[in-house]
Each structure stands twice: as C-alpha cells, then as structure tokens.
Amino acid sequence: MSPHRIAALLAMCLLLASGCVGAVTQEDVVAGAARLYRARLDVLAQAGMLDRDPSFLARVGRIAQRLSDQARRDNPAAPVWSWEIHTSGDPDDNAFCMAGGKLLVSQAYIEQLALTDAELAMVLSHEMQHAILLHHLKEFDEAVRRDPRWLARPFSELEDALDNDARLMGQLAALNREQEVEADREGLAMAWRAGWRANELAAYFRKLEQAATMSHIGNATHPAPLARWRAARRKAAQLESGRAGTLKKADYPY
C-alpha cells in the first residue's frame, strides 16, 4: 500500500474517532452550484452579456421545457427539478449545467455551429443529463473516496480543487470521460423520447466533428469529436429502427 494511501486511511480513522466525518450530500453540491452559478451570472450581467437576446432566450427556454417535461415522464417519482436557464453573450462559453439544474448556454456557440432546434435540443439534453444523473455528486464522492481528508476541510476548498487542482483533476479525468459518454447516450435517448428525430439529434455531433481542428483527438475528459459522432450515429440508427432496448455500453466504445 502506498504511503499516500496509508496517510489517507489514517486520516479517515482520526475523523471517524472525532465524529467530524460526514459524506458530501446532494444538498451540499446543489447549494455550492447555486452560489457559483449566481456569481457567473453577475459577471455576465455586469459585462452586458447576460440574456441580451430575448428571442434566443425564449428559444432555449421552449426547448428546455419540452425536455424537462420528458424527464418528468421518464421518472415521475424523482424530485421535481428547479431548472434555471440563462444565455451568455461571452464567446468563450459554450454550454453547461450545474448541479440542481442551473443551465447556461452561449448564443455565440449555438450560432457558430448554426444549430437547428433538434441539434440545440441535443446540446441541452446532454447538459441536463449531468444534473439528472447526479454526475456532480458522483465526482465529489470519487474525490473523497480517493482522499478522505477532504471531509475535514471546508467544502468550498474541494469545490475549487475540482476545477483548479491539476493533480485531482487528473485523478478524476476517467470518471469525467465516462460521464460525458453517459450524457451523450442518455441525452440523445431522452430528446428522442421527447419527439425529435434521432438522426436530427445526432447531427449535432457531426457539426461538432466538422468544427474540430483535429476531430480524431479528444482530451483528458472528453472523447474525440469523431468518436462521439460515430457513436451517436449508431445509436440514432438503433433508435429509429426500434432497437432501443438492444443498446449497450459497447455501443459507445470510446
């Protein structure tokens, strides 16, 4: 056993003995996400880049509502998500969804790729899956599993480390990659159930692949755009042919 692992186990024993240990909860993660989301919105508002195009905001909201209705049909027993959606005029943004359903979509990103409503639905459905599947909580859980000493430190420090600590980010890269694959797969399926054609949803990944400088190369947390396009195309064909029940993890081999 490595010295680092031994130190982590000793730290856990000390925390248990002191009664200070407690798992990270979804409530912790959602509260932290709400704070960070609000801070980002404040920055955009001060720069005049928040929700500056009412028609685009309405378009995003209309599509997101259709998706959220489908999410509710998919799992009526799940807690009602408090989705919050805003748009960004910052060209450095693309799209993200934080824990608890806090969405931000870049108008520049959508317009640069000239996305149709179906393709925009794919973007939104993918991002919503991160919240629906509790990906953020799972990321925190994995960080704590690797080093229980995080439980003795302020939650805000772990929040910051997930975005800025290169060592921890490297440790979590494989999990992040798996979550992106899952969000692609489940996002396409949910948007298809909401009424969009599967091949029209998958076309988003084709545009993503075409816009990439080196589409066959991914990064630490995201598969290559070409691999994502090929996987989405396979799944779309299965959905359209009525073979949705045959989809397996092997259909997303990247």
Secondary structure, 3 states (H helix, E strand, C coil): CCHHHHHHHHHHHHHHHHCCCCCCCHHHHHHHHHHHHHHHHHHHHHCCCECCCHHHHHHHHHHHHHHHHHHHHHCCCCCCCCCEEEEECCCCCCEEEECCCEEEEEHHHHHHCCCCHHHHHHHHHHHHHHHHCCHHHHHHHHHHHHCHHHHHCCHHHHHHHHHHCHHHHHHHHHHHHHHHHHHHHHHHHHHHHCCCCHHHHHHHHHHHHHHCCCCCCCCCCCCCHHHHHHHHHHHHHHHHCCCHHHCCHHHCCC
